Amino acid sequence: MIKRLIGKKKLFIFSASFLFLLMVAVIYGALLQKYKIFPYNSVKALYEVLGNEEAGPWSIGIYEGTSPFDLVSPPDIANPVLTGQTCSDALFVADPFIAVRDEKFYLFFERVNKADNKGDIAYAESPDARHWEYKGIVISEKFHLSYPYVFAWKGDYYLIAESHHDLSVRLYQAEKFPDRWKYVKNLLSGYSFVDPSIFRYNNKWWMFVSTPASNIMNLYYSDDLLGRWKPHPMNPIIKFDEHTSRCGGRVIIYHGKPLRFAQDDAPYYGIRIWAFEITELSETKYAEKPASKKPIVTRSGKGWNAAGMHHVDLHQLKGKWIAAVDGKSQQED
């Protein structure tokens, strides 16, 4: 009887201790997240390094074609044109967007630091879209930035970056293009918006956003770039589809119709890019269809883009199409 009582007492003490430690851990975890107390930065960096499926040997290349559907690596371009090593020894570079001004090419892209796995927005310049010179970081925040979607509007240059760790879609404006930018405002706030892709069509602004899980796509619209952005009533436009839900580059207008490019993230992240023609787009309706039976760009099985390609930024110049793309040399286990 005594031994039984002692056993029950030990079990009670163990259970009470376990519950107490669990309660302390939950409270400390909440305080760690809310007030970012020690060791928040170290834990966050470690989590991102270990858990970031996107981390890997991404680099940037240039493709060309007579249409958006026949892009190839030109024989006179030595792809990749930019790597992490050539950009101040970064971990990797990805998500390239081109701006063309005064017959000069500017390439904005995500540059990820080796030290903390944090992304900044960097840029490079080229006189011919073949030979690129890395210039440096132009936008840096306390949180990760990527997907620098640069565009011109009414004589000014703007850029929206993916900042889902900040739960926002941030708009920047060039104070002095290409290397001095100022934060303007959040276009969207309150959720982990991924790869925001903005375009203007039928006198309205439209923006696709996805989720970190790459399985949901929502659409927002606004009459004014700096005005109120409203959710589309058909949201989510696409759901539970890792093959097509996440945008992978600039939306373009081709033969009068918007073309949306989607990255294929199954069975693993960043395999290839598909094109979709948007057939119906209004404040109440949305519809799209595949624009091609084959991917726009895809993994090659060897070299710098052996394992995947997850981005394409297309521009029509002098009768041909030029595209900034990225590629991954090996699959992450």
ZAMARMI-221362 format. One line per field, with one value per residue: y, x negated, z negated of N, C-alpha, C in turn; residue number from 0. Coordinates in steps of 0.2 Angstrom, whole numbers, plus 5000, padded with zeros to 4 digits. Atoms other than C-alpha are relative to their C-alpha. Layout:
% residues N
n.c2	Y	...
n.c1	X	...
n.c3	Z	...
ca.c2	Y	...
ca.c1	X	...
ca.c3	Z	...
c.c2	Y	...
c.c1	X	...
c.c3	Z	...
k	NUM	...
This chain:
% residues 333
n.c2	4994	4994	4999	4998	4993	4997	5000	4995	4994	4999	4999	4993	4995	5000	4997	4993	4996	5000	4995	4993	4998	4998	4994	4996	5000	4997	4993	4998	5000	4994	4994	5000	4998	4994	4995	5001	5000	5005	4999	5000	5000	5006	5005	4998	5001	5007	5003	4998	5004	5007	5001	4997	5004	4996	4999	5004	4997	4996	4995	4996	5000	4996	5004	4996	5003	4996	5000	5003	5007	5003	4997	5004	4997	4998	5003	4995	4998	5005	5001	4994	4994	4998	5006	4998	4998	4994	4994	4999	5006	5001	5007	5001	4994	5002	4995	4994	4996	4996	4993	4997	4993	4997	5005	5004	5005	5000	5007	5000	5007	5001	5002	5003	5000	5006	5000	5000	5002	4995	4997	4993	4999	4997	4999	5001	4996	5003	4997	5005	5006	5006	4999	4997	4998	5000	4994	5000	5000	4994	5000	5005	4999	5004	5006	5003	4997	5004	4999	4993	4999	4993	4998	4992	4998	4993	4997	5002	5007	5003	5007	5004	5006	5005	4998	5003	5001	4994	5000	4994	4999	4994	4996	4995	4995	4998	4993	4999	5007	5007	5002	4996	5001	4998	5004	4996	5002	5007	5000	5005	5001	5004	5007	5002	4999	5002	4998	4995	4998	4995	4998	4995	5003	4997	4995	5002	5004	5006	5004	5007	5002	5007	5002	5003	5007	5001	5004	4995	4993	4995	4994	4993	4995	4993	4995	4996	5004	4998	5000	5006	5006	5004	5007	5002	5005	5007	5003	5000	5001	5006	5003	5007	5002	4998	5000	4994	4995	4995	4997	5001	4994	4994	5000	4996	4999	5004	5001	4997	5004	5001	5007	5001	5005	5003	5005	5007	5002	5007	5002	4996	4993	4997	5005	4997	4995	5000	4994	5000	4994	4998	4999	4996	4996	4994	5000	5006	5006	5002	5006	5000	5007	5001	4997	5004	5007	5002	4995	4995	5002	5006	5003	5003	5007	4999	4994	4995	5000	5007	5002	4996	4993	4998	4992	4998	4993	5000	4994	5000	4994	5000	5006	5006	5000	5001	5002	5002	5006	5003	5008	5004	5005	5006	5000	5000	5006
n.c1	4996	5004	5004	4995	4999	5006	4999	4995	5003	5005	4996	4997	5005	5002	4995	5000	5006	5000	4995	5003	5005	4996	4997	5006	5002	4995	5001	5006	4999	4995	5004	5006	4998	4997	5005	5006	5005	5005	5004	4996	5004	5003	4995	4997	5005	5001	4993	5000	5005	4998	4994	4998	5001	5002	5007	5003	5005	4996	5004	4996	5002	4996	4997	4996	4995	4996	4994	5001	4999	5006	5006	5006	5006	5004	5007	5005	4999	5003	4996	4996	5003	5001	5000	5002	5007	5001	4997	5003	5000	4994	4997	4997	4997	4994	4995	5002	4996	5004	4998	5004	5000	5005	5003	5004	4996	5000	4998	4999	4999	5001	5006	4999	5006	5002	5000	4993	4995	4995	5000	4999	5000	5006	4999	5006	4999	5002	4998	4997	4996	5004	5005	4997	5004	4996	5001	5000	4994	4997	4995	5001	4996	5002	4997	5002	4997	5002	4995	4999	4996	5002	4996	5000	4993	5000	5006	5004	5001	4998	5002	4997	5004	4997	5003	4995	5002	4997	4992	4999	5002	5003	5001	5006	5000	5007	5002	5005	5001	4997	5003	4997	4993	4996	4994	4994	4994	4998	4994	4996	5003	4997	5001	5006	4999	5006	5001	4995	5001	4996	5000	4994	4996	4993	5000	5001	5006	4999	5006	5000	5004	5000	5002	5007	4999	5000	4994	4995	5002	4994	5001	4997	5000	4999	5000	5006	5006	5001	4993	4998	5000	4994	5001	4996	4995	5001	5006	5006	5000	5003	5001	5002	5004	5007	5002	4998	4997	5005	5002	5008	5003	4996	4994	5001	4994	5002	4994	4994	4998	5005	5003	5002	5005	5000	5005	4998	5003	4999	5001	5004	4999	5003	5002	4999	4995	4995	4997	4993	4997	4994	4994	4995	5003	4996	4999	4996	5001	5007	5001	5006	5001	5007	5002	5005	5000	5006	5003	5004	5007	4999	5006	5003	5003	5007	5002	4998	4993	4998	4995	4993	4999	4993	4998	5002	4998	5000	4999	5001	5004	5003	4997	5001	4998	5005	4997	5005	4998	5005	5000	5002	5004	4999	4995	5001	4997
n.c3	5000	5001	4994	4995	5001	4998	4993	4998	5001	4995	4994	5001	4999	4993	4996	5001	4998	4992	4999	5002	4995	4993	5000	5000	4993	4996	5001	4997	4993	4998	5001	4995	4994	5000	5001	4997	5005	4998	4994	4994	4994	4999	4998	4993	4995	4999	4997	4992	4997	4999	4998	4994	4994	4994	5001	4996	4995	4995	4997	4995	4993	4995	4994	4994	4996	4996	5003	5007	5001	4997	5003	5000	5002	4994	4999	5001	5007	5004	5006	5003	4999	5007	5006	5006	5001	4996	5003	5007	5003	5003	5000	4994	4997	4997	4999	4996	4996	4996	4998	4995	5000	4995	4997	5005	5003	5007	5002	5007	5002	5007	5002	5006	5003	5003	5007	5003	4995	4999	4993	4998	4992	4997	4993	4996	4994	4994	4994	4995	5003	5000	5004	5006	5005	5006	5003	5007	5003	5000	5005	5006	5006	5005	4998	4994	4994	4994	4995	4999	4994	4999	4994	4999	5000	5000	5000	5006	5001	5007	5001	5006	5002	5005	5007	5004	5007	5003	4999	4996	4993	5000	4994	5000	4995	4999	5001	4995	4997	5003	5007	5007	5000	5006	5002	4999	5005	4999	4996	5004	5006	5004	4999	4997	4993	4997	4993	4998	4993	4999	4993	4999	4994	5000	5005	5007	5003	5002	5003	5003	5005	5002	5007	5000	4999	4993	4998	5000	4997	5001	4996	5002	4995	5002	4995	5000	5003	5007	5003	5004	4996	5002	4998	4995	5003	4998	5004	4996	4993	4999	5006	5000	4994	5000	4993	4997	5004	5002	4995	4999	4996	4998	4995	4994	4995	4994	4996	5003	5006	5005	5001	5007	5000	5006	5001	5002	5007	5002	5007	5004	4998	4995	4995	4993	5000	4995	4998	4999	4998	5004	4995	5002	5006	5001	5007	5002	4997	4998	4997	4996	4996	4998	4994	4996	5003	5003	5005	4997	5001	5005	5002	4994	5002	5001	5001	5005	5001	5000	5005	5000	4997	5003	4999	4993	4999	4993	4997	4993	4998	4993	4996	5004	5007	5005	5007	5005	5003	5005	5000	5006	4997	5003	5004	5007	5003
ca.c2	5000	5012	5008	5011	5028	5033	5028	5039	5053	5052	5051	5067	5076	5071	5076	5093	5097	5092	5103	5118	5117	5116	5131	5140	5135	5141	5158	5160	5156	5169	5182	5177	5180	5195	5205	5197	5194	5184	5173	5177	5182	5167	5155	5164	5163	5144	5140	5149	5140	5123	5125	5135	5124	5138	5139	5132	5135	5147	5158	5170	5168	5176	5167	5174	5169	5174	5172	5169	5151	5147	5153	5146	5150	5160	5153	5170	5171	5161	5156	5159	5177	5180	5168	5170	5170	5184	5195	5198	5180	5178	5161	5163	5175	5173	5181	5193	5207	5218	5237	5245	5263	5273	5257	5250	5235	5235	5218	5218	5202	5194	5192	5180	5183	5168	5174	5175	5168	5185	5192	5209	5217	5220	5225	5223	5233	5228	5237	5222	5210	5198	5205	5210	5220	5217	5234	5231	5231	5244	5239	5231	5229	5220	5206	5195	5203	5194	5195	5213	5217	5233	5243	5261	5271	5289	5293	5285	5268	5258	5241	5229	5216	5200	5204	5190	5189	5207	5202	5215	5219	5234	5248	5257	5272	5276	5293	5291	5276	5263	5264	5275	5269	5275	5265	5272	5262	5244	5240	5224	5220	5207	5190	5181	5187	5178	5183	5198	5201	5217	5223	5236	5230	5239	5254	5245	5238	5220	5209	5191	5184	5167	5158	5151	5133	5137	5130	5146	5161	5176	5192	5210	5225	5244	5260	5268	5261	5271	5268	5255	5237	5226	5207	5199	5190	5174	5172	5161	5161	5145	5133	5117	5116	5117	5116	5133	5143	5153	5166	5165	5182	5197	5197	5202	5208	5196	5198	5209	5196	5195	5180	5174	5164	5151	5141	5122	5117	5099	5087	5099	5118	5127	5114	5124	5138	5137	5150	5154	5166	5176	5175	5184	5198	5210	5215	5200	5187	5178	5164	5158	5143	5135	5145	5132	5113	5113	5123	5140	5136	5120	5110	5104	5089	5096	5111	5127	5124	5105	5104	5118	5135	5145	5163	5171	5190	5193	5209	5212	5222	5225	5210	5197	5192	5193	5184	5185	5168	5158	5140	5128	5117	5103	5097	5100	5083
ca.c1	5000	4986	4976	4992	4995	4977	4979	4994	4985	4971	4983	4992	4976	4970	4986	4987	4969	4972	4988	4978	4964	4976	4985	4968	4963	4979	4978	4960	4964	4978	4966	4952	4963	4972	4958	4944	4934	4918	4914	4927	4915	4905	4920	4928	4912	4909	4928	4926	4910	4917	4934	4933	4936	4932	4914	4902	4890	4902	4894	4900	4900	4906	4917	4924	4937	4948	4963	4966	4968	4951	4938	4921	4904	4895	4878	4870	4875	4865	4879	4880	4876	4877	4873	4872	4853	4853	4864	4853	4853	4871	4880	4890	4898	4916	4932	4925	4935	4929	4931	4926	4921	4912	4907	4899	4904	4907	4909	4917	4917	4917	4900	4899	4885	4875	4874	4893	4902	4911	4915	4912	4915	4900	4897	4885	4883	4880	4878	4884	4893	4878	4864	4870	4861	4867	4869	4875	4890	4903	4917	4914	4926	4925	4936	4933	4937	4938	4948	4944	4957	4951	4963	4965	4981	4983	4965	4959	4952	4960	4956	4966	4957	4962	4961	4972	4962	4969	4987	4987	4986	4974	4973	4957	4954	4937	4931	4916	4917	4910	4901	4911	4928	4941	4954	4972	4985	4992	5004	5010	5007	5011	5006	4992	4994	4982	4975	4987	4989	4996	5002	5014	5028	5044	5040	5038	5024	5024	5013	5011	5005	5001	4997	4981	4989	4990	5008	5019	5020	5031	5034	5036	5040	5040	5044	5028	5011	5010	5029	5039	5036	5052	5052	5060	5077	5072	5057	5048	5046	5036	5036	5027	5016	4997	4995	5003	5007	4991	4986	4968	4965	4972	4990	4989	5002	5000	5012	5023	5025	5016	5004	5001	4985	4986	4973	4975	4971	4975	4968	4955	4953	4949	4949	4955	4966	4983	4992	5011	5021	5034	5050	5061	5056	5068	5073	5085	5078	5062	5057	5041	5035	5018	5009	4997	4996	4978	4969	4962	4946	4942	4928	4915	4908	4890	4880	4885	4904	4904	4916	4929	4934	4947	4947	4948	4949	4953	4951	4953	4939	4934	4945	4940	4944	4931	4933	4924	4925	4918	4913	4908	4893	4898	4913	4914	4917
ca.c3	5000	4995	5011	5021	5013	5016	5034	5036	5028	5040	5054	5048	5046	5063	5071	5062	5066	5085	5085	5077	5089	5104	5098	5095	5113	5121	5112	5116	5134	5135	5127	5139	5154	5148	5141	5150	5134	5134	5143	5156	5170	5168	5168	5183	5193	5189	5193	5210	5214	5210	5215	5231	5246	5258	5251	5263	5278	5288	5301	5315	5334	5350	5363	5380	5392	5406	5395	5376	5380	5389	5376	5377	5370	5384	5391	5388	5369	5356	5344	5329	5331	5312	5297	5279	5280	5293	5282	5267	5263	5259	5254	5270	5282	5289	5295	5309	5316	5330	5333	5349	5349	5363	5371	5355	5346	5327	5318	5301	5291	5274	5266	5251	5238	5232	5214	5210	5225	5227	5244	5250	5267	5277	5295	5310	5326	5344	5361	5371	5359	5361	5351	5333	5320	5302	5293	5276	5264	5266	5254	5237	5223	5206	5214	5229	5246	5263	5280	5285	5297	5305	5317	5324	5322	5327	5329	5312	5308	5294	5287	5276	5266	5258	5239	5232	5216	5213	5218	5231	5250	5250	5263	5267	5278	5286	5280	5291	5303	5302	5285	5273	5268	5255	5246	5251	5242	5240	5254	5244	5226	5213	5221	5228	5246	5258	5275	5278	5297	5302	5319	5327	5339	5344	5334	5318	5307	5304	5292	5289	5273	5267	5250	5244	5246	5265	5266	5265	5277	5273	5284	5279	5289	5288	5298	5292	5288	5272	5268	5259	5265	5265	5264	5279	5275	5283	5271	5270	5289	5288	5273	5268	5283	5281	5300	5304	5289	5287	5299	5307	5315	5324	5331	5349	5362	5377	5392	5382	5368	5351	5349	5331	5328	5314	5306	5303	5285	5285	5281	5275	5276	5292	5306	5321	5327	5336	5345	5344	5354	5344	5354	5343	5330	5322	5304	5303	5315	5318	5330	5338	5349	5353	5366	5371	5369	5364	5350	5354	5346	5336	5328	5340	5330	5331	5327	5319	5321	5319	5305	5308	5316	5306	5314	5331	5334	5352	5363	5381	5389	5407	5414	5401	5384	5370	5353	5337	5329	5314	5312	5299	5301	5289	5280	5261	5251
c.c2	5006	5001	5003	5008	5004	5001	5005	5007	5002	5002	5007	5005	5001	5004	5008	5003	5000	5006	5007	5002	5001	5006	5006	5001	5004	5008	5003	5001	5006	5006	5001	5003	5007	5006	4999	5000	4994	4993	5000	5000	4994	4994	5001	4998	4992	4997	5001	4996	4993	4999	5003	4996	5003	5001	4995	5004	5004	5005	5003	4999	5004	4995	5005	4995	5004	5001	4998	4993	4996	5002	4995	5004	5002	4997	5005	5002	4994	5000	4996	5006	5003	4994	5004	5002	5006	5006	5000	4994	4998	4992	4998	5006	4997	5005	5006	5003	5005	5007	5002	5007	5003	4995	4996	4996	5000	4994	5001	4993	4999	4997	4997	5000	4993	5000	4999	4997	5005	5003	5007	5001	5004	5001	5000	5004	4997	5005	4996	4994	4994	5001	5005	5002	5001	5007	5001	4999	5006	5001	4995	5002	4995	4993	4998	5003	4995	5003	5008	5002	5007	5002	5008	5002	5008	5004	4998	4993	4998	4993	4997	4994	4995	5001	4996	4999	5007	5000	5006	4999	5007	5003	5004	5004	5002	5008	5002	4993	4999	4999	5003	4999	5002	4996	5005	4998	4992	5000	4995	4999	4995	4992	4999	5000	4998	5001	5004	5002	5005	5002	5005	4997	5003	5005	4999	4997	4994	4997	4993	4999	4993	4999	4996	4992	4999	4997	5005	5006	5004	5006	5006	5005	5007	5005	5004	4996	5001	5000	4994	4994	4995	4993	4998	4995	4993	4997	4994	4998	4993	4997	4993	4997	5003	5001	5007	5006	5006	5003	5000	5005	5005	4998	5004	5001	4997	4999	5003	4997	5000	4993	5000	4994	4997	4995	4993	4998	4993	4995	5003	5007	5002	4996	5003	5005	4998	5006	4999	5007	5001	5002	5004	5004	5006	5000	4995	4993	4999	4993	5000	4993	5000	5004	4996	4993	4998	5006	5006	4999	4994	4997	4997	4993	5000	5007	5005	5000	4993	4998	5004	5007	5002	5007	5001	5008	5002	5008	4999	5006	4998	4993	4994	5001	4998	4998	5000	4994	4998	4993	4998	4994	4993	5000	4999	4993	5002
c.c1	4996	4996	5005	5001	4994	4999	5004	4998	4995	5003	5003	4995	4997	5005	5001	4994	5000	5005	4997	4995	5003	5003	4994	4998	5005	5000	4994	5000	5004	4996	4995	5003	5003	4995	4993	4994	4995	5002	5004	4997	4997	5004	5003	4995	4999	5006	5000	4995	5002	5006	5002	4999	4998	4992	4996	4996	5004	4995	5004	4997	5004	5002	5003	5004	5004	5007	4999	5000	4994	4993	4995	4994	4995	4993	4995	5000	4997	5004	4997	4996	4998	5001	4999	4993	4998	5003	4998	5001	5006	5001	5002	5003	5006	5005	4998	5006	4996	5004	4996	5000	4994	4995	4995	5004	4998	5003	5001	5002	4999	4993	5000	4993	4999	5001	5007	5005	5005	4999	5000	5001	4994	5001	4994	5002	4997	5001	5003	5004	4996	4994	5002	4995	5004	4998	5001	5008	5003	5006	4999	5005	4998	5003	4998	5004	4998	5005	5001	5003	5000	5005	5000	5007	4999	4993	4996	5000	5002	4998	5004	4996	5004	4997	5005	4999	5003	5007	5002	4998	4997	4999	4994	5000	4993	5000	4995	4999	4993	4998	5002	5008	5003	5006	5006	5005	5001	5006	5004	4996	5004	5000	4994	5001	4993	5000	5006	4998	5005	5000	5006	5003	5007	5001	5001	4994	5003	4994	5002	4996	5001	4999	4994	5001	5001	5007	5006	4998	5007	4998	5003	5000	5001	5000	4994	4995	4999	5007	5001	5000	5006	4999	5006	5006	5000	4994	5002	5001	4998	4999	4998	4997	4993	4997	5001	5001	4995	4997	4992	4998	5005	5006	4999	5007	4997	5006	5006	5003	4994	4997	4997	4995	5000	4995	5003	4996	5001	4997	4995	5000	4996	4997	5000	5005	5005	5003	5008	5002	5006	5005	5005	4998	5005	5001	5004	4998	4993	5000	4993	5000	4993	4999	4995	5000	4994	4998	4997	4993	5001	4993	4997	4997	4992	4998	5003	5008	5002	5006	5007	4999	5006	5001	4998	5003	4999	5001	4999	4996	4997	5002	4999	5001	4993	5002	4995	5003	4996	5000	4996	4996	5001	5006	4998	5003	5005
c.c3	5000	5007	5006	4999	5002	5007	5003	4999	5005	5006	5000	5001	5007	5005	4999	5003	5008	5002	4999	5005	5007	5000	5000	5008	5004	4998	5002	5008	5003	4999	5005	5007	5000	4999	5002	4995	5002	4999	5007	5007	5002	5002	5006	5005	5001	5003	5007	5004	5001	5003	5007	5006	5006	5000	5004	5006	5006	5003	5006	5007	5004	5006	5005	5004	5005	4998	4993	4999	5004	4997	5000	4997	5007	5000	4998	4992	4996	4994	4995	5001	4993	4995	4994	4999	5004	4997	4993	4996	4995	4999	5007	5003	5004	5002	5004	5003	5003	5001	5005	5000	5004	5002	4996	4996	4992	4997	4992	4997	4992	4999	4993	4997	4997	4992	4996	5004	5001	5007	5000	5007	5002	5008	5004	5006	5006	5006	5005	4998	5001	4995	4994	4995	4993	4996	4993	4998	5000	4995	4995	4994	4994	5001	5007	5006	5006	5006	5002	5006	5002	5006	5000	5000	4999	4999	4994	5000	4993	5000	4994	4999	4996	4993	4996	4993	4996	5001	5004	5008	5000	5006	4999	5006	5001	4999	5005	5003	5003	4993	4994	5000	4993	4999	5001	4995	5001	5004	4997	4993	4996	5002	5004	5008	5004	5008	5003	5007	5002	5008	5001	5007	4999	4995	4993	4998	4998	4996	4998	4994	4998	4993	5000	5001	5008	5002	5000	5004	4999	5005	4997	5006	4997	5006	5000	4996	4993	4996	4996	5005	4997	5002	5005	4997	5001	4996	4996	5007	5001	4993	5000	5006	5000	5007	5003	4996	4999	5006	5001	5005	5002	5004	5006	5004	5007	5005	4997	4993	4995	5000	4993	5000	4993	4999	4997	4994	4998	5005	4995	5003	5006	5006	5007	5000	5006	5001	5001	5003	4996	5005	4998	4993	4999	4992	4997	5003	5001	5003	5004	5003	5001	5006	5004	4997	4997	4995	5004	4999	4995	4999	5006	4999	5000	4999	4995	4998	5000	4996	5001	5003	4997	5001	5007	5000	5007	5003	5007	5003	5007	5004	4997	4993	4996	4993	4995	4996	4994	5001	4994	5002	4997	4996	4992	4997	4995
k	0	1	2	3	4	5	6	7	8	9	10	11	12	13	14	15	16	17	18	19	20	21	22	23	24	25	26	27	28	29	30	31	32	33	34	35	36	37	38	39	40	41	42	43	44	45	46	47	48	49	50	51	52	53	54	55	56	57	58	59	60	61	62	63	64	65	66	67	68	69	70	71	72	73	74	75	76	77	78	79	80	81	82	83	84	85	86	87	88	89	90	91	92	93	94	95	96	97	98	99	100	101	102	103	104	105	106	107	108	109	110	111	112	113	114	115	116	117	118	119	120	121	122	123	124	125	126	127	128	129	130	131	132	133	134	135	136	137	138	139	140	141	142	143	144	145	146	147	148	149	150	151	152	153	154	155	156	157	158	159	160	161	162	163	164	165	166	167	168	169	170	171	172	173	174	175	176	177	178	179	180	181	182	183	184	185	186	187	188	189	190	191	192	193	194	195	196	197	198	199	200	201	202	203	204	205	206	207	208	209	210	211	212	213	214	215	216	217	218	219	220	221	222	223	224	225	226	227	228	229	230	231	232	233	234	235	236	237	238	239	240	241	242	243	244	245	246	247	248	249	250	251	252	253	254	255	256	257	258	259	260	261	262	263	264	265	266	267	268	269	270	271	272	273	274	275	276	277	278	279	280	281	282	283	284	285	286	287	288	289	290	291	292	293	294	295	296	297	298	299	300	301	302	303	304	305	306	307	308	309	310	311	312	313	314	315	316	317	318	319	320	321	322	323	324	325	326	327	328	329	330	331	332
